[in-house]
Amino acid sequence: MTLQVLARVWTALGPLAEGEWPESYSLDAAQRHHSLRALDDVLAGLYLAVDADGMLHWLGKAHRDGGAAARLREHLTHPERARVHAAAYVVGADPFSKPLDDQARSSGHS
């Protein structure tokens, strides 16, 4: 995973981003349970699943019951994804904010 890709993902959320930088969570079988429990509190955001070489395999968003952890658990039920996904970078977002286009309309900007 390059710093440029992480920077673009982090800035994509703009003012909705929570935290300073995308955090990496191990999806290795030995660490997976601990990582997913840590992500249970991330209700909204973007996540990037990478392989052991840091190559991006999946870019997704979470904004539903269970948040990022639920989305990653769903991915890991697929044997190929569970085998390939070694880590996930997660950028949390404010789960209670309006989408940016709604914010622009309510302030008179389009």
Buried (B, 14 or more C-beta within 10 A) or exposed (E): BEEEBBEEBBEEBEEBBBBEEBBBBEBEEEBBEEBBEBBEEBBBBBBBBBBEEEEBBBEBBBBEEBBBBBBBBEBBEEEEBEEBBBBBBBBBBBBEEEEEEEBEEEEEEE
